[in-house]
Amino acid sequence: NAALAHYSPSNGSSRQLSVDEMYLADTGGQYLDGTTDITRTVHWGTPTPLQKEAYTRVLMGNIDLSRLIFPPNTAGRVIESFARRPLWNVGLNYGHGTGHGIGNFLSVHEWPVGFQSNNVPLTAGMFTSIEPGYYQDGEFGIRIEDIALVVEAQTEVPHGENPFLTFEVVSLVPYDRNLIDVSLLSPEQVRYLNTYYESIRARVGPELQRQQLQEEYDWLQRSTEP
């Protein structure tokens, strides 16, 4: 059912989960200190070569946009193609926006931040989702969504009062190792992944231990190996 980008379950379309299929979980919640919106796609069995390549290219696009450094007052529509390029390179694409603003205990899709033509320029302090995907009609769907904070970038050439910008991903959830074809990743993308996983271990691991959630902690350690 995840082949539909925004599927809603019903009694007539519900299906039993299987280890032989992809599973897309678009999750989120409202908390007193903020709103979450995180999507992960997993496969508990043996993915097909197309599923694995498509997932990896979606991840590559997510990484490329997340680590991008760009000038101040850049509109999201100017840079959103970085999330699509790894898919475009092999003739794939997705038919929804690359991201949307996220309110602090407000709207999950908060105007006017995002990557579409009518969104405002990105400035430090904004929260946006970054969520490329790929959907094969009737077969499977892939989306990888993180929340990212727009922050000032540390560039080799300083820009004084007008520093360049980048993103800091604040969603701390590992990606599915079973679906990543590491041979497709660039050295920079691998370094980004390893740094991200180190951050997840450092920030989530101690909390799981504090709550004595050993099984979850062991899963986290396996899922964030270099």
RODO-2510 file (C-alpha; in nm, 4 decimals, decimal comma):
residues 226
     n   res          X          Y          Z
     1     n     0,0000     0,0000     0,0000
     2     a     0,2981     0,2343     0,0374
     3     a     0,3089     0,2537    -0,3433
     4     l     0,0490     0,5285    -0,2835
     5     a     0,2424     0,8297    -0,1587
     6     h    -0,0151     0,9243     0,1060
     7     y    -0,2113     0,6061     0,1622
     8     s    -0,4819     0,5985     0,4294
     9     p    -0,5877     0,2569     0,5630
    10     s    -0,9409     0,1251     0,5410
    11     n    -1,1133    -0,2044     0,6188
    12     g    -1,1205    -0,2862     0,2500
    13     s    -0,7528    -0,2202     0,1760
    14     s    -0,5744    -0,3321     0,4934
    15     r    -0,3105    -0,6005     0,4415
    16     q    -0,1117    -0,8335     0,6633
    17     l     0,2575    -0,7516     0,6975
    18     s     0,5033    -0,9892     0,5334
    19     v     0,8809    -1,0322     0,5485
    20     d     0,8766    -1,0456     0,1687
    21     e     0,7694    -0,6842     0,1159
    22     m     0,8832    -0,3320     0,1895
    23     y     0,7196    -0,1544     0,4785
    24     l     0,6904     0,2253     0,4914
    25     a     0,6170     0,3892     0,8281
    26     d     0,5323     0,7609     0,8198
    27     t     0,5363     0,8441     1,1893
    28     g     0,4981     1,1471     1,4088
    29     g     0,3575     1,2954     1,7241
    30     q     0,2763     1,6204     1,8989
    31     y     0,4770     1,6832     2,2161
    32     l     0,4905     1,9802     2,4514
    33     d     0,8383     2,0662     2,3225
    34     g     0,7847     2,0044     1,9531
    35     t     0,6416     1,8069     1,6640
    36     t     0,7968     1,5046     1,4933
    37     d     0,7497     1,3788     1,1376
    38     i     0,9834     1,0924     1,0452
    39     t     0,9459     0,8339     0,7695
    40     r     1,1493     0,5157     0,7401
    41     t     1,1213     0,2323     0,4885
    42     v     1,2341    -0,1195     0,5818
    43     h     1,2505    -0,4682     0,4326
    44     w     1,2731    -0,7654     0,6706
    45     g     1,3539    -1,0213     0,4002
    46     t     1,5495    -1,0115     0,0749
    47     p     1,4836    -0,6983    -0,1328
    48     t     1,4943    -0,7106    -0,5105
    49     p     1,7845    -0,5378    -0,6912
    50     l     1,5459    -0,2579    -0,8012
    51     q     1,4167    -0,2071    -0,4467
    52     k     1,7687    -0,1872    -0,3104
    53     e     1,8947     0,0521    -0,5762
    54     a     1,5867     0,2726    -0,5549
    55     y     1,6126     0,2906    -0,1752
    56     t     1,9827     0,3707    -0,1914
    57     r     1,9248     0,6488    -0,4438
    58     v     1,6487     0,7973    -0,2295
    59     l     1,8923     0,7917     0,0633
    60     m     2,1638     0,9508    -0,1499
    61     g     1,9275     1,2347    -0,2364
    62     n     1,8333     1,2795     0,1266
    63     i     2,2008     1,2993     0,2227
    64     d     2,2988     1,5310    -0,0633
    65     l     2,0334     1,7874     0,0283
    66     s     2,0946     1,7522     0,4036
    67     r     2,4689     1,8260     0,3703
    68     l     2,4312     2,1000     0,1093
    69     i     2,5860     2,4427     0,1775
    70     f     2,4034     2,7300     0,0085
    71     p     2,3934     3,1134     0,0094
    72     p     2,1639     3,3073     0,2451
    73     n     1,8136     3,3932     0,1202
    74     t     1,8125     3,0937    -0,1143
    75     a     1,4648     2,9671    -0,1989
    76     g     1,3984     2,6015    -0,1289
    77     r     1,2876     2,5408    -0,4887
    78     v     1,6392     2,6338    -0,6062
    79     i     1,8058     2,3491    -0,4173
    80     e     1,5423     2,0736    -0,4039
    81     s     1,6745     1,9108    -0,7207
    82     f     1,9789     1,7951    -0,5193
    83     a     1,7435     1,5446    -0,3542
    84     r     1,6232     1,4204    -0,6939
    85     r     1,9516     1,4010    -0,8838
    86     p     2,0551     1,0448    -0,7796
    87     l     1,7132     0,9240    -0,8965
    88     w     1,7133     1,1349    -1,2135
    89     n     2,0516     0,9866    -1,3073
    90     v     1,8828     0,6505    -1,3732
    91     g     1,5463     0,7774    -1,4953
    92     l     1,3525     0,7656    -1,1672
    93     n     1,1559     1,0403    -0,9896
    94     y     0,8829     1,1029    -0,7311
    95     g     0,5597     1,2960    -0,7629
    96     h     0,5408     1,4937    -0,4384
    97     g     0,7220     1,7806    -0,2708
    98     t     1,0688     1,7356    -0,1227
    99     g     0,9782     1,8866     0,2124
   100     h     0,7574     2,1161     0,4177
   101     g     0,7857     2,3429     0,7176
   102     i     0,7234     2,1911     1,0606
   103     g     0,5816     2,3926     1,3487
   104     n     0,6994     2,3778     1,7086
   105     f     0,3940     2,2065     1,8664
   106     l     0,1960     2,3577     1,5779
   107     s     0,1070     2,2354     1,2297
   108     v     0,2948     1,9338     1,0943
   109     h     0,2821     2,0945     0,7480
   110     e     0,3496     2,4539     0,8436
   111     w     0,3397     2,7324     0,5860
   112     p     0,5410     2,9020     0,4371
   113     v     0,8668     2,7003     0,4709
   114     g     0,9548     2,4312     0,2166
   115     f     1,0979     2,3531    -0,1253
   116     q     0,8151     2,4508    -0,3604
   117     s     0,7982     2,7537    -0,5876
   118     n     0,5711     2,9528    -0,3547
   119     n     0,7719     2,8995    -0,0335
   120     v     0,9790     3,1735     0,1296
   121     p     1,3622     3,1799     0,1200
   122     l     1,5329     2,9603     0,3791
   123     t     1,6802     3,1348     0,6823
   124     a     1,8531     3,0120     0,9979
   125     g     1,6120     2,8802     1,2601
   126     m     1,3575     2,7280     1,0237
   127     f     1,2576     2,3629     1,0543
   128     t     1,1762     2,1707     0,7385
   129     s     1,1351     1,8095     0,6402
   130     i     1,3618     1,6543     0,3772
   131     e     1,1759     1,3608     0,2235
   132     p     1,2634     1,2248    -0,1215
   133     g     1,1002     0,8989    -0,2266
   134     y     1,0209     0,6570    -0,5068
   135     y     0,6983     0,4696    -0,5797
   136     q     0,6478     0,1697    -0,8076
   137     d     0,2729     0,1499    -0,8760
   138     g     0,1184    -0,1652    -0,7348
   139     e     0,4473    -0,2961    -0,5978
   140     f     0,6255    -0,0856    -0,3343
   141     g     0,6898     0,2610    -0,2021
   142     i     0,9997     0,4253    -0,0547
   143     r     1,0271     0,7478     0,1401
   144     i     1,3021     0,8646     0,3755
   145     e     1,1962     1,1687     0,5756
   146     d     1,3993     1,3606     0,8301
   147     i     1,3400     1,6889     1,0088
   148     a     1,6205     1,9379     0,9523
   149     l     1,7026     2,2709     1,1127
   150     v     1,8461     2,5467     0,8918
   151     v     2,1735     2,6595     1,0516
   152     e     2,4738     2,8754     0,9643
   153     a     2,7447     2,6851     0,7767
   154     q     3,1139     2,6909     0,8648
   155     t     3,2749     2,7744     0,5294
   156     e     3,6394     2,8093     0,4344
   157     v     3,5764     3,1684     0,3311
   158     p     3,3863     3,3587     0,6061
   159     h     3,0940     3,5768     0,5017
   160     g     3,0606     3,8075     0,8013
   161     e     2,7020     3,9173     0,8592
   162     n     2,5709     3,7017     0,5739
   163     p     2,6980     3,3493     0,6403
   164     f     2,6099     3,0623     0,4111
   165     l     2,3558     2,8108     0,5378
   166     t     2,3189     2,4339     0,5681
   167     f     2,0979     2,1811     0,7468
   168     e     2,1311     2,0031     1,0795
   169     v     1,9244     1,6825     1,0804
   170     v     1,7511     1,6484     1,4176
   171     s     1,5695     1,3174     1,3522
   172     l     1,7725     1,0452     1,5234
   173     v     1,6544     0,7204     1,3615
   174     p     1,8842     0,4801     1,1692
   175     y     1,8203     0,3894     0,8060
   176     d     1,7595     0,0275     0,7002
   177     r     2,1002    -0,1333     0,6404
   178     n     1,9284    -0,4217     0,4571
   179     l     1,8327    -0,1828     0,1760
   180     i     2,1579     0,0149     0,1346
   181     d     2,3897    -0,0684    -0,1554
   182     v     2,7097     0,0836    -0,0186
   183     s     2,8826     0,0508    -0,3577
   184     l     2,6598     0,3303    -0,4915
   185     l     2,7555     0,5760    -0,2161
   186     s     3,0315     0,8331    -0,2544
   187     p     3,3025     0,8625     0,0138
   188     e     3,1396     1,1885     0,1286
   189     q     2,8018     1,0191     0,1656
   190     v     2,9574     0,7351     0,3669
   191     r     3,1304     0,9844     0,5961
   192     y     2,8012     1,1698     0,6440
   193     l     2,6243     0,8439     0,7357
   194     n     2,8942     0,7450     0,9850
   195     t     2,8858     1,0877     1,1513
   196     y     2,5059     1,0728     1,1689
   197     y     2,5173     0,7257     1,3252
   198     e     2,7734     0,8402     1,5827
   199     s     2,5349     1,1204     1,6778
   200     i     2,2440     0,8758     1,7162
   201     r     2,4520     0,6483     1,9388
   202     a     2,5717     0,9368     2,1552
   203     r     2,2312     1,0972     2,2019
   204     v     1,9825     0,8071     2,1983
   205     g     2,1929     0,5230     2,3397
   206     p     2,2332     0,6649     2,6943
   207     e     1,8586     0,7355     2,7145
   208     l     1,7736     0,3755     2,6222
   209     q     2,0181     0,2543     2,8867
   210     r     1,8680     0,4924     3,1428
   211     q     1,5271     0,3395     3,0735
   212     q     1,6822    -0,0118     3,0908
   213     l     1,5639    -0,0915     2,7371
   214     q     1,8381    -0,3417     2,6616
   215     e     1,6798    -0,5027     2,3543
   216     e     1,6221    -0,1615     2,1982
   217     y     1,9761    -0,0514     2,2897
   218     d     2,1256    -0,3628     2,1269
   219     w     1,9180    -0,2977     1,8123
   220     l     2,0413     0,0620     1,8037
   221     q     2,4052    -0,0473     1,8315
   222     r     2,3638    -0,2950     1,5441
   223     s     2,1787    -0,0425     1,3309
   224     t     2,4422     0,2292     1,3745
   225     e     2,7576     0,0303     1,3069
   226     p     2,9945     0,2100     1,0669
***
